[in-house]
Amino acid sequence: MPATPGTTGSETGRGASAPALASASAAFSSSDSTRRGVQTSTVSTTTLDGTSSLAGISDRWCRRRPMWQAGAILLTLSSVWTACGSGVLYAPWSPETQSGWTQAAGDASGDGLLIDGLEPPLRLRWQQEVDKPPLGSPLIAGPLLLQWSKAPDLYVFDVISGTRVGKRSSDDPVCGPPALAGGGGRIMLVSILEDPSQLRAIDLESGDIVWRQEGALCAAVVVRGDTVYAAMESGKMRALAAADGRVLWTLDLEAPLTGAPSLAGDVLYIADGAGDLVAASIDSGHVLWRRDLGSPVRSRPTVDIDEGRVLAAIDGRLHALAAETGESLWWAEFDGLPSLGLYVSSTQVAVGSTDQSLYAFDLATGQPLWRCVTEGIVRGAPVGTASTIYLGAGDGWLHAVDTTDGSMRWQQQLDGPVLTSVALTRQRLAVTTERGTTYVFSR
């Protein structure tokens, strides 16, 4: 039975409880944020060469200056591959000197935090069509932006100008968010919905299928260094060598897995459909601890390394546990079903919800901080900097929320709902709508 509010939680066994906080409706009633006084604008159209031309400006709550017209800068690319498509699918780049967003939530930790990322207000640089709803968020690999659509087609754009430089169609049904691995993101990892399902590693330079792993779940994979961590349909988690797909270890969790794991240090955190949150060694897959949260985990576990906490959301509830032991530290309530991932900074954790809101809680105590209300469901994981959280919503708007009080710092109207996360680097923000339009913003 949950502890009463204000007590401490020190239980370490399965099904243990922690301090229960006030209900979402009561705790957040005085801190709701809407679009009051926020500068907004309609989107612009894009010409064939990727430049941005103004289509119209309209006010929502206040007047906004027109967006400027961006000039196209064509990027010289190498390594052209044309089989089953045309143009450029890969260009050499260095993650040490160029920005990238090469997997879900940006990296293996899953926290959606980029300390030196963009701050609003932003300007629309370009937009291009991918014709169908997206499979995952855009991937940014140095000079290129890559976006899979549900056609399924892989579109590749010059990230600066928006010019489409490559496209590849797949004869097999692609499912689940893709990821990049290998030196400079040369290897693309995609899940294929076949019988049995497969995780495939494709060399973007040559077009060759480097390796296959049967039985992969249609979920995001996690990449760190030369290792890929993939959830399997059979309730197994596997560590694979990125170069050749060799199985390094397999962990059988018995219950179906609900999505991608997260990594912190030498520990992997995994959630399953039975409600268990599991910590395992990345070297061997040995289980370090297991915690029953009482309901299937709906969000990707997220780790705060500095404070030693792992966070996960189930239906209407957010849990914080000690990363080392699995001890339950606190839990807090919110309305609706959680977003697919969480935003975690040094002071707070935020979760999106199907009740059209973004909720923020104090990372140390779980106390409610604020609630930002949109006009559509928040399905994709929120991402951002220490001072701004970016999220798309079912209302067709891109929102930038102030982390101090949940107020709206900036907004951009898009052409349709957004159900995936944005991609964020030091120079750019990219997002794709369910109508199949990719947008790129910068300062």
C-alpha positions as a Markdown table, in Angstrom:
| # | Residue | x | y | z |
|---|---|---|---|---|
| 1 | Met | 0.0 | 0.0 | 0.0 |
| 2 | Pro | 1.4 | 3.5 | -0.9 |
| 3 | Ala | 2.9 | 5.4 | 2.0 |
| 4 | Thr | 1.2 | 8.6 | 3.1 |
| 5 | Pro | 2.4 | 11.9 | 1.7 |
| 6 | Gly | 5.5 | 13.2 | 3.4 |
| 7 | Thr | 6.9 | 9.9 | 4.6 |
| 8 | Thr | 10.2 | 8.5 | 3.4 |
| 9 | Gly | 10.5 | 5.4 | 1.2 |
| 10 | Ser | 13.4 | 3.0 | 2.0 |
| 11 | Glu | 11.9 | -0.3 | 0.8 |
| 12 | Thr | 14.1 | -2.4 | -1.5 |
| 13 | Gly | 11.9 | -5.4 | -2.2 |
| 14 | Arg | 9.5 | -5.9 | -5.2 |
| 15 | Gly | 6.4 | -3.9 | -5.0 |
| 16 | Ala | 7.7 | -1.5 | -2.4 |
| 17 | Ser | 6.2 | 2.0 | -2.2 |
| 18 | Ala | 7.5 | 5.5 | -1.8 |
| 19 | Pro | 6.0 | 8.8 | -0.8 |
| 20 | Ala | 2.8 | 9.5 | -2.6 |
| 21 | Leu | 2.4 | 13.1 | -3.8 |
| 22 | Ala | -0.8 | 15.1 | -4.3 |
| 23 | Ser | -3.0 | 14.2 | -7.2 |
| 24 | Ala | -2.2 | 15.8 | -10.5 |
| 25 | Ser | -5.4 | 17.9 | -10.7 |
| 26 | Ala | -4.9 | 19.3 | -7.2 |
| 27 | Ala | -1.1 | 19.8 | -7.3 |
| 28 | Phe | -1.0 | 21.6 | -10.7 |
| 29 | Ser | -4.3 | 23.6 | -10.6 |
| 30 | Ser | -2.5 | 26.9 | -9.7 |
| 31 | Ser | 0.4 | 26.5 | -12.2 |
| 32 | Asp | -1.2 | 25.7 | -15.5 |
| 33 | Ser | 0.4 | 27.5 | -18.5 |
| 34 | Thr | -1.3 | 28.2 | -21.8 |
| 35 | Arg | -0.4 | 30.3 | -24.9 |
| 36 | Arg | -1.2 | 33.6 | -23.2 |
| 37 | Gly | 0.9 | 36.4 | -24.7 |
| 38 | Val | 3.2 | 34.1 | -26.7 |
| 39 | Gln | 4.5 | 35.2 | -30.1 |
| 40 | Thr | 3.4 | 32.7 | -32.8 |
| 41 | Ser | 3.3 | 32.5 | -36.5 |
| 42 | Thr | 2.2 | 30.2 | -39.3 |
| 43 | Val | 4.7 | 28.2 | -41.3 |
| 44 | Ser | 6.3 | 29.1 | -44.5 |
| 45 | Thr | 6.6 | 27.1 | -47.7 |
| 46 | Thr | 9.8 | 25.8 | -49.3 |
| 47 | Thr | 11.0 | 26.1 | -52.9 |
| 48 | Leu | 12.5 | 23.1 | -54.7 |
| 49 | Asp | 16.1 | 24.2 | -53.9 |
| 50 | Gly | 15.4 | 24.1 | -50.2 |
| 51 | Thr | 15.1 | 27.9 | -49.5 |
| 52 | Ser | 12.4 | 29.3 | -47.4 |
| 53 | Ser | 9.8 | 31.7 | -48.8 |
| 54 | Leu | 7.2 | 33.4 | -46.8 |
| 55 | Ala | 3.6 | 32.1 | -47.3 |
| 56 | Gly | 1.8 | 34.2 | -44.7 |
| 57 | Ile | 1.9 | 35.5 | -41.2 |
| 58 | Ser | -1.0 | 35.3 | -38.7 |
| 59 | Asp | -1.4 | 36.2 | -35.1 |
| 60 | Arg | -2.6 | 33.8 | -32.4 |
| 61 | Trp | -2.1 | 35.7 | -29.2 |
| 62 | Cys | 0.1 | 38.6 | -30.2 |
| 63 | Arg | 2.0 | 40.1 | -33.2 |
| 64 | Arg | 5.1 | 38.5 | -34.5 |
| 65 | Arg | 7.8 | 39.7 | -36.8 |
| 66 | Pro | 7.9 | 38.0 | -40.2 |
| 67 | Met | 10.4 | 35.2 | -40.7 |
| 68 | Trp | 13.4 | 36.0 | -42.9 |
| 69 | Gln | 14.1 | 34.2 | -46.2 |
| 70 | Ala | 16.9 | 31.7 | -45.9 |
| 71 | Gly | 19.4 | 31.3 | -48.7 |
| 72 | Ala | 20.2 | 27.8 | -50.0 |
| 73 | Ile | 23.8 | 26.6 | -49.5 |
| 74 | Leu | 24.6 | 23.5 | -51.4 |
| 75 | Leu | 26.9 | 21.1 | -49.5 |
| 76 | Thr | 29.6 | 19.1 | -51.3 |
| 77 | Leu | 29.1 | 15.5 | -50.4 |
| 78 | Ser | 30.9 | 12.3 | -51.1 |
| 79 | Ser | 30.2 | 8.6 | -51.0 |
| 80 | Val | 27.2 | 8.5 | -53.4 |
| 81 | Trp | 25.1 | 5.3 | -53.4 |
| 82 | Thr | 22.4 | 4.8 | -56.0 |
| 83 | Ala | 21.1 | 1.3 | -55.7 |
| 84 | Cys | 17.3 | 1.0 | -54.8 |
| 85 | Gly | 17.2 | 4.8 | -54.8 |
| 86 | Ser | 19.3 | 7.8 | -55.8 |
| 87 | Gly | 21.7 | 10.4 | -54.5 |
| 88 | Val | 23.6 | 10.7 | -51.3 |
| 89 | Leu | 22.8 | 8.6 | -48.2 |
| 90 | Tyr | 26.1 | 9.1 | -46.4 |
| 91 | Ala | 28.7 | 11.7 | -46.0 |
| 92 | Pro | 31.8 | 11.5 | -43.7 |
| 93 | Trp | 31.6 | 13.5 | -40.5 |
| 94 | Ser | 33.2 | 13.7 | -37.1 |
| 95 | Pro | 30.9 | 13.6 | -34.0 |
| 96 | Glu | 33.8 | 15.4 | -32.1 |
| 97 | Thr | 33.6 | 18.5 | -34.3 |
| 98 | Gln | 30.1 | 18.4 | -35.8 |
| 99 | Ser | 26.7 | 18.1 | -34.2 |
| 100 | Gly | 24.6 | 15.0 | -34.4 |
| 101 | Trp | 21.4 | 13.4 | -33.2 |
| 102 | Thr | 21.9 | 9.8 | -34.2 |
| 103 | Gln | 19.3 | 7.8 | -32.1 |
| 104 | Ala | 16.2 | 8.3 | -30.0 |
| 105 | Ala | 16.6 | 11.0 | -27.3 |
| 106 | Gly | 20.0 | 11.8 | -28.8 |
| 107 | Asp | 22.1 | 9.4 | -26.9 |
| 108 | Ala | 22.1 | 6.2 | -24.9 |
| 109 | Ser | 21.1 | 7.8 | -21.6 |
| 110 | Gly | 17.6 | 8.7 | -22.9 |
| 111 | Asp | 17.4 | 12.0 | -20.8 |
| 112 | Gly | 16.7 | 14.2 | -23.8 |
| 113 | Leu | 19.0 | 16.9 | -22.4 |
| 114 | Leu | 21.5 | 18.9 | -24.5 |
| 115 | Ile | 23.2 | 21.5 | -22.3 |
| 116 | Asp | 24.4 | 23.7 | -25.1 |
| 117 | Gly | 21.4 | 23.3 | -27.4 |
| 118 | Leu | 19.4 | 26.0 | -29.1 |
| 119 | Glu | 17.5 | 28.6 | -27.2 |
| 120 | Pro | 14.3 | 30.3 | -28.6 |
| 121 | Pro | 13.2 | 32.3 | -30.4 |
| 122 | Leu | 14.0 | 30.2 | -33.5 |
| 123 | Arg | 13.7 | 30.8 | -37.2 |
| 124 | Leu | 12.4 | 28.4 | -39.8 |
| 125 | Arg | 15.2 | 27.6 | -42.2 |
| 126 | Trp | 13.5 | 25.1 | -44.5 |
| 127 | Gln | 10.8 | 22.5 | -44.8 |
| 128 | Gln | 10.5 | 19.5 | -47.1 |
| 129 | Glu | 8.0 | 16.7 | -47.7 |
| 130 | Val | 8.6 | 13.1 | -46.9 |
| 131 | Asp | 5.0 | 12.2 | -48.1 |
| 132 | Lys | 4.0 | 9.9 | -45.2 |
| 133 | Pro | 4.1 | 10.0 | -41.4 |
| 134 | Pro | 7.5 | 9.6 | -39.9 |
| 135 | Leu | 9.2 | 6.5 | -38.4 |
| 136 | Gly | 10.9 | 8.1 | -35.4 |
| 137 | Ser | 12.4 | 11.6 | -35.2 |
| 138 | Pro | 14.8 | 13.0 | -37.7 |
| 139 | Leu | 18.4 | 11.9 | -37.4 |
| 140 | Ile | 21.2 | 14.4 | -37.9 |
| 141 | Ala | 24.6 | 13.2 | -39.0 |
| 142 | Gly | 26.9 | 16.1 | -39.5 |
| 143 | Pro | 26.0 | 17.6 | -42.9 |
| 144 | Leu | 22.9 | 15.4 | -43.4 |
| 145 | Leu | 19.4 | 15.0 | -42.0 |
| 146 | Leu | 17.8 | 11.6 | -42.5 |
| 147 | Gln | 14.2 | 10.8 | -42.1 |
| 148 | Trp | 12.4 | 7.5 | -42.6 |
| 149 | Ser | 8.7 | 7.6 | -43.5 |
| 150 | Lys | 6.1 | 4.9 | -43.2 |
| 151 | Ala | 6.0 | 4.4 | -47.0 |
| 152 | Pro | 8.7 | 3.2 | -46.2 |
| 153 | Asp | 11.2 | 5.6 | -47.7 |
| 154 | Leu | 14.5 | 7.0 | -46.4 |
| 155 | Tyr | 14.9 | 10.7 | -47.3 |
| 156 | Val | 18.2 | 12.5 | -47.0 |
| 157 | Phe | 18.5 | 16.3 | -47.0 |
| 158 | Asp | 21.4 | 18.8 | -46.8 |
| 159 | Val | 20.9 | 19.9 | -43.2 |
| 160 | Ile | 21.8 | 23.5 | -44.0 |
| 161 | Ser | 19.9 | 24.2 | -47.2 |
| 162 | Gly | 17.1 | 21.6 | -47.1 |
| 163 | Thr | 18.0 | 20.3 | -50.5 |
| 164 | Arg | 17.0 | 16.7 | -50.9 |
| 165 | Val | 20.2 | 14.9 | -51.8 |
| 166 | Gly | 19.1 | 11.2 | -51.6 |
| 167 | Lys | 16.2 | 8.8 | -51.3 |
| 168 | Arg | 15.9 | 5.1 | -50.8 |
| 169 | Ser | 12.8 | 3.0 | -50.8 |
| 170 | Ser | 12.4 | -0.3 | -49.0 |
| 171 | Asp | 10.6 | -3.3 | -50.3 |
| 172 | Asp | 10.3 | -4.6 | -46.7 |
| 173 | Pro | 8.1 | -3.1 | -44.0 |
| 174 | Val | 10.3 | -0.9 | -41.8 |
| 175 | Cys | 9.1 | -0.4 | -38.2 |
| 176 | Gly | 10.5 | 1.3 | -35.1 |
| 177 | Pro | 12.7 | 4.3 | -34.9 |
| 178 | Pro | 16.1 | 3.9 | -36.7 |
| 179 | Ala | 19.5 | 4.7 | -35.3 |
| 180 | Leu | 23.0 | 5.3 | -36.6 |
| 181 | Ala | 26.1 | 3.4 | -35.5 |
| 182 | Gly | 29.7 | 2.9 | -36.7 |
| 183 | Gly | 32.3 | 5.5 | -37.4 |
| 184 | Gly | 30.4 | 8.7 | -38.3 |
| 185 | Gly | 27.1 | 7.0 | -38.4 |
| 186 | Arg | 27.8 | 4.9 | -41.4 |
| 187 | Ile | 25.7 | 2.0 | -40.3 |
| 188 | Met | 21.9 | 2.5 | -40.1 |
| 189 | Leu | 19.9 | 0.2 | -37.9 |
| 190 | Val | 16.3 | -0.5 | -38.8 |
| 191 | Ser | 13.7 | -3.0 | -37.6 |
| 192 | Ile | 11.9 | -5.0 | -40.3 |
| 193 | Leu | 8.4 | -6.3 | -39.6 |
| 194 | Glu | 8.6 | -9.8 | -41.1 |
| 195 | Asp | 8.0 | -13.3 | -39.8 |
| 196 | Pro | 10.3 | -13.4 | -38.0 |
| 197 | Ser | 11.0 | -9.8 | -37.5 |
| 198 | Gln | 14.5 | -8.5 | -38.0 |
| 199 | Leu | 17.0 | -5.9 | -36.9 |
| 200 | Arg | 19.1 | -5.0 | -40.0 |
| 201 | Ala | 22.3 | -3.1 | -40.2 |
| 202 | Ile | 22.7 | -1.3 | -43.5 |
| 203 | Asp | 26.0 | 0.3 | -44.7 |
| 204 | Leu | 24.8 | 3.6 | -46.0 |
| 205 | Glu | 27.8 | 4.1 | -48.2 |
| 206 | Ser | 27.6 | 0.8 | -50.1 |
| 207 | Gly | 23.9 | -0.1 | -49.6 |
| 208 | Asp | 24.9 | -3.6 | -48.4 |
| 209 | Ile | 23.1 | -5.3 | -45.5 |
| 210 | Val | 25.9 | -5.9 | -43.1 |
| 211 | Trp | 24.1 | -8.2 | -40.7 |
| 212 | Arg | 20.7 | -9.3 | -39.5 |
| 213 | Gln | 19.3 | -10.2 | -36.1 |
| 214 | Glu | 16.1 | -12.1 | -36.1 |
| 215 | Gly | 13.3 | -11.6 | -33.5 |
| 216 | Ala | 13.9 | -7.8 | -32.9 |
| 217 | Leu | 11.1 | -5.7 | -31.4 |
| 218 | Cys | 9.8 | -2.8 | -33.4 |
| 219 | Ala | 11.3 | -0.4 | -31.0 |
| 220 | Ala | 14.2 | 2.0 | -30.8 |
| 221 | Val | 17.6 | 0.4 | -30.3 |
| 222 | Val | 20.3 | 2.0 | -28.2 |
| 223 | Val | 23.9 | 2.5 | -29.4 |
| 224 | Arg | 27.0 | 3.3 | -27.4 |
| 225 | Gly | 30.4 | 3.0 | -28.9 |
| 226 | Asp | 30.7 | -0.3 | -30.7 |
| 227 | Thr | 27.7 | -2.0 | -29.1 |
| 228 | Val | 24.0 | -2.1 | -30.0 |
| 229 | Tyr | 21.4 | -2.9 | -27.3 |
| 230 | Ala | 18.2 | -4.3 | -28.8 |
| 231 | Ala | 14.9 | -5.5 | -27.3 |
| 232 | Met | 13.6 | -8.8 | -28.7 |
| 233 | Glu | 10.1 | -9.9 | -29.2 |
| 234 | Ser | 10.6 | -12.9 | -26.9 |
| 235 | Gly | 11.3 | -10.8 | -23.9 |
| 236 | Lys | 15.0 | -10.9 | -24.3 |
| 237 | Met | 17.5 | -8.1 | -24.3 |
| 238 | Arg | 20.6 | -8.6 | -26.5 |
| 239 | Ala | 23.9 | -6.8 | -26.7 |
| 240 | Leu | 25.3 | -6.9 | -30.3 |
| 241 | Ala | 28.5 | -6.0 | -31.9 |
| 242 | Ala | 27.8 | -3.0 | -34.1 |
| 243 | Ala | 30.3 | -4.1 | -36.7 |
| 244 | Asp | 29.0 | -7.6 | -37.4 |
| 245 | Gly | 25.9 | -8.2 | -35.3 |
| 246 | Arg | 27.7 | -10.8 | -33.1 |
| 247 | Val | 25.7 | -11.6 | -30.0 |
| 248 | Leu | 27.7 | -10.5 | -26.9 |
| 249 | Trp | 25.2 | -11.6 | -24.4 |
| 250 | Thr | 21.4 | -12.3 | -24.0 |
| 251 | Leu | 19.3 | -11.5 | -21.0 |
| 252 | Asp | 15.9 | -13.3 | -20.8 |
| 253 | Leu | 13.4 | -11.2 | -18.9 |
| 254 | Glu | 10.5 | -13.5 | -19.7 |
| 255 | Ala | 7.9 | -10.7 | -20.0 |
| 256 | Pro | 7.5 | -8.7 | -23.2 |
| 257 | Leu | 9.7 | -5.6 | -23.4 |
| 258 | Thr | 8.0 | -2.2 | -23.9 |
| 259 | Gly | 10.7 | -0.3 | -25.6 |
| 260 | Ala | 14.3 | 0.9 | -25.7 |
| 261 | Pro | 16.6 | 0.6 | -22.6 |
| 262 | Ser | 18.8 | 3.4 | -21.3 |
| 263 | Leu | 22.5 | 3.4 | -20.2 |
| 264 | Ala | 24.4 | 5.1 | -17.4 |
| 265 | Gly | 28.0 | 4.2 | -16.7 |
| 266 | Asp | 28.2 | 0.4 | -16.8 |
| 267 | Val | 24.5 | -0.3 | -16.1 |
| 268 | Leu | 21.6 | -0.9 | -18.5 |
| 269 | Tyr | 18.1 | -0.1 | -17.4 |
| 270 | Ile | 15.2 | -2.0 | -19.0 |
| 271 | Ala | 11.4 | -1.9 | -18.6 |
| 272 | Asp | 9.1 | -4.8 | -19.4 |
| 273 | Gly | 5.3 | -5.2 | -19.9 |
| 274 | Ala | 4.9 | -6.9 | -16.6 |
| 275 | Gly | 5.8 | -3.7 | -14.7 |
| 276 | Asp | 9.3 | -4.6 | -13.8 |
| 277 | Leu | 12.2 | -2.1 | -14.1 |
| 278 | Val | 15.5 | -4.0 | -14.3 |
| 279 | Ala | 19.1 | -3.0 | -13.9 |
| 280 | Ala | 21.7 | -5.1 | -15.6 |
| 281 | Ser | 25.5 | -5.0 | -16.3 |
| 282 | Ile | 26.4 | -3.9 | -19.8 |
| 283 | Asp | 29.4 | -6.3 | -19.7 |
| 284 | Ser | 27.5 | -9.5 | -19.1 |
| 285 | Gly | 23.7 | -8.8 | -18.9 |
| 286 | His | 23.8 | -10.0 | -15.3 |
| 287 | Val | 20.8 | -8.6 | -13.4 |
| 288 | Leu | 21.8 | -6.2 | -10.6 |
| 289 | Trp | 18.3 | -5.5 | -9.3 |
| 290 | Arg | 14.7 | -5.7 | -10.2 |
| 291 | Arg | 11.8 | -3.5 | -9.1 |
| 292 | Asp | 8.1 | -4.2 | -9.6 |
| 293 | Leu | 6.3 | -0.9 | -10.4 |
| 294 | Gly | 2.9 | -2.5 | -10.4 |
| 295 | Ser | 1.9 | -1.7 | -13.9 |
| 296 | Pro | 3.5 | -1.9 | -17.4 |
| 297 | Val | 6.1 | 0.8 | -17.9 |
| 298 | Arg | 5.0 | 3.1 | -20.7 |
| 299 | Ser | 8.1 | 5.4 | -21.0 |
| 300 | Arg | 11.7 | 4.7 | -21.7 |
| 301 | Pro | 13.6 | 4.6 | -18.4 |
| 302 | Thr | 15.7 | 7.7 | -18.0 |
| 303 | Val | 18.8 | 8.1 | -15.9 |
| 304 | Asp | 20.2 | 11.1 | -14.0 |
| 305 | Ile | 23.8 | 10.1 | -13.5 |
| 306 | Asp | 24.8 | 13.0 | -11.2 |
| 307 | Glu | 22.0 | 12.4 | -8.7 |
| 308 | Gly | 22.0 | 8.6 | -9.1 |
| 309 | Arg | 18.4 | 8.3 | -10.0 |
| 310 | Val | 16.5 | 6.3 | -12.6 |
| 311 | Leu | 13.0 | 7.4 | -13.6 |
| 312 | Ala | 10.2 | 5.6 | -15.3 |
| 313 | Ala | 6.5 | 6.4 | -16.0 |
| 314 | Ile | 3.5 | 4.0 | -15.9 |
| 315 | Asp | -0.1 | 5.0 | -16.4 |
| 316 | Gly | -0.6 | 8.2 | -14.5 |
| 317 | Arg | 2.4 | 7.8 | -12.2 |
| 318 | Leu | 6.1 | 8.8 | -12.3 |
| 319 | His | 8.6 | 6.7 | -10.3 |
| 320 | Ala | 12.1 | 7.7 | -9.1 |
| 321 | Leu | 14.4 | 4.9 | -7.9 |
| 322 | Ala | 18.0 | 4.8 | -6.7 |
| 323 | Ala | 20.1 | 3.8 | -9.7 |
| 324 | Glu | 22.5 | 1.7 | -7.7 |
| 325 | Thr | 20.0 | -0.3 | -5.6 |
| 326 | Gly | 16.5 | 0.1 | -7.1 |
| 327 | Glu | 15.3 | 1.6 | -3.8 |
| 328 | Ser | 12.1 | 3.5 | -4.3 |
| 329 | Leu | 12.7 | 7.2 | -3.6 |
| 330 | Trp | 9.4 | 8.8 | -4.5 |
| 331 | Trp | 6.5 | 8.6 | -6.9 |
| 332 | Ala | 4.2 | 11.3 | -8.2 |
| 333 | Glu | 0.9 | 11.3 | -10.0 |
| 334 | Phe | -0.2 | 13.0 | -13.2 |
| 335 | Asp | -3.2 | 12.6 | -15.5 |
| 336 | Gly | -3.3 | 10.5 | -18.7 |
| 337 | Leu | -0.8 | 8.2 | -20.3 |
| 338 | Pro | 2.9 | 9.2 | -20.4 |
| 339 | Ser | 5.0 | 10.3 | -23.3 |
| 340 | Leu | 7.4 | 7.7 | -24.8 |
| 341 | Gly | 10.3 | 9.3 | -23.0 |
| 342 | Leu | 11.2 | 11.7 | -20.2 |
| 343 | Tyr | 13.2 | 14.9 | -20.0 |
| 344 | Val | 15.6 | 15.0 | -17.1 |
| 345 | Ser | 17.9 | 17.9 | -16.0 |
| 346 | Ser | 19.9 | 18.4 | -12.9 |
| 347 | Thr | 16.9 | 19.8 | -11.0 |
| 348 | Gln | 13.7 | 18.4 | -12.6 |
| 349 | Val | 12.0 | 15.7 | -14.6 |
| 350 | Ala | 9.3 | 16.4 | -17.1 |
| 351 | Val | 6.8 | 14.0 | -18.7 |
| 352 | Gly | 4.3 | 14.6 | -21.5 |
| 353 | Ser | 0.8 | 13.2 | -21.4 |
| 354 | Thr | -2.2 | 12.2 | -23.4 |
| 355 | Asp | -4.2 | 14.8 | -21.3 |
| 356 | Gln | -2.5 | 17.4 | -23.5 |
| 357 | Ser | 0.0 | 18.5 | -20.8 |
| 358 | Leu | 3.6 | 18.6 | -19.9 |
| 359 | Tyr | 4.2 | 18.0 | -16.2 |
| 360 | Ala | 7.4 | 18.9 | -14.3 |
| 361 | Phe | 8.5 | 17.6 | -10.9 |
| 362 | Asp | 11.4 | 18.3 | -8.6 |
| 363 | Leu | 14.0 | 15.7 | -9.3 |
| 364 | Ala | 15.1 | 15.3 | -5.6 |
| 365 | Thr | 11.7 | 15.2 | -4.0 |
| 366 | Gly | 9.0 | 14.6 | -6.7 |
| 367 | Gln | 7.1 | 17.7 | -5.7 |
| 368 | Pro | 5.0 | 19.1 | -8.6 |
| 369 | Leu | 6.7 | 22.2 | -10.1 |
| 370 | Trp | 4.4 | 23.2 | -12.9 |
| 371 | Arg | 2.0 | 22.0 | -15.6 |
| 372 | Cys | 2.0 | 23.4 | -19.2 |
| 373 | Val | -1.2 | 22.8 | -21.1 |
| 374 | Thr | -1.2 | 22.4 | -24.9 |
| 375 | Glu | -4.2 | 21.7 | -27.1 |
| 376 | Gly | -3.1 | 18.2 | -28.3 |
| 377 | Ile | -1.7 | 15.0 | -26.8 |
| 378 | Val | 2.0 | 14.9 | -26.1 |
| 379 | Arg | 3.3 | 11.5 | -27.3 |
| 380 | Gly | 6.9 | 12.1 | -28.3 |
| 381 | Ala | 9.6 | 12.4 | -25.6 |
| 382 | Pro | 10.3 | 16.1 | -24.6 |
| 383 | Val | 13.8 | 17.2 | -25.2 |
| 384 | Gly | 15.7 | 20.4 | -24.5 |
| 385 | Thr | 18.3 | 22.4 | -22.7 |
| 386 | Ala | 18.6 | 23.3 | -19.0 |
| 387 | Ser | 16.3 | 26.3 | -19.5 |
| 388 | Thr | 14.0 | 25.2 | -22.4 |
| 389 | Ile | 12.0 | 22.1 | -23.1 |
| 390 | Tyr | 10.9 | 21.5 | -26.8 |
| 391 | Leu | 7.9 | 19.3 | -27.7 |
| 392 | Gly | 5.6 | 18.8 | -30.5 |
| 393 | Ala | 1.9 | 18.0 | -29.8 |
| 394 | Gly | -1.2 | 16.7 | -31.4 |
| 395 | Asp | -2.4 | 20.3 | -31.8 |
| 396 | Gly | 0.0 | 20.9 | -34.7 |
| 397 | Trp | 2.3 | 23.3 | -32.8 |
| 398 | Leu | 5.9 | 23.1 | -31.8 |
| 399 | His | 6.3 | 24.4 | -28.2 |
| 400 | Ala | 9.2 | 25.8 | -26.3 |
| 401 | Val | 8.5 | 25.8 | -22.6 |
| 402 | Asp | 10.4 | 27.6 | -19.9 |
| 403 | Thr | 11.8 | 25.1 | -17.3 |
| 404 | Thr | 11.5 | 27.6 | -14.5 |
| 405 | Asp | 7.7 | 28.0 | -14.5 |
| 406 | Gly | 6.2 | 26.2 | -17.4 |
| 407 | Ser | 5.4 | 29.3 | -19.4 |
| 408 | Met | 5.5 | 29.2 | -23.2 |
| 409 | Arg | 8.7 | 30.9 | -24.5 |
| 410 | Trp | 8.0 | 30.4 | -28.2 |
| 411 | Gln | 5.8 | 28.5 | -30.6 |
| 412 | Gln | 5.6 | 27.6 | -34.2 |
| 413 | Gln | 2.5 | 26.3 | -36.0 |
| 414 | Leu | 3.2 | 23.3 | -38.2 |
| 415 | Asp | 1.0 | 21.6 | -40.9 |
| 416 | Gly | -0.2 | 18.7 | -38.7 |
| 417 | Pro | 0.1 | 16.8 | -35.5 |
| 418 | Val | 3.5 | 15.8 | -34.0 |
| 419 | Leu | 3.7 | 12.4 | -32.3 |
| 420 | Thr | 7.5 | 11.9 | -32.3 |
| 421 | Ser | 10.3 | 13.8 | -30.6 |
| 422 | Val | 12.2 | 16.7 | -32.0 |
| 423 | Ala | 15.9 | 16.3 | -32.9 |
| 424 | Leu | 18.1 | 18.9 | -31.2 |
| 425 | Thr | 21.8 | 19.9 | -31.8 |
| 426 | Arg | 23.8 | 22.9 | -30.9 |
| 427 | Gln | 22.8 | 24.6 | -34.2 |
| 428 | Arg | 19.5 | 23.2 | -35.2 |
| 429 | Leu | 16.1 | 21.7 | -34.2 |
| 430 | Ala | 14.3 | 19.4 | -36.6 |
| 431 | Val | 10.8 | 17.9 | -36.4 |
| 432 | Thr | 8.5 | 15.9 | -38.7 |
| 433 | Thr | 4.7 | 16.0 | -38.6 |
| 434 | Glu | 2.2 | 13.2 | -39.2 |
| 435 | Arg | 1.4 | 14.9 | -42.5 |
| 436 | Gly | 4.9 | 14.1 | -43.6 |
| 437 | Thr | 6.6 | 17.4 | -43.5 |
| 438 | Thr | 10.1 | 17.9 | -42.0 |
| 439 | Tyr | 11.0 | 21.3 | -40.6 |
| 440 | Val | 14.4 | 22.6 | -39.6 |
| 441 | Phe | 14.9 | 25.7 | -37.3 |
| 442 | Ser | 17.9 | 27.6 | -36.1 |
| 443 | Arg | 18.7 | 31.0 | -34.5 |
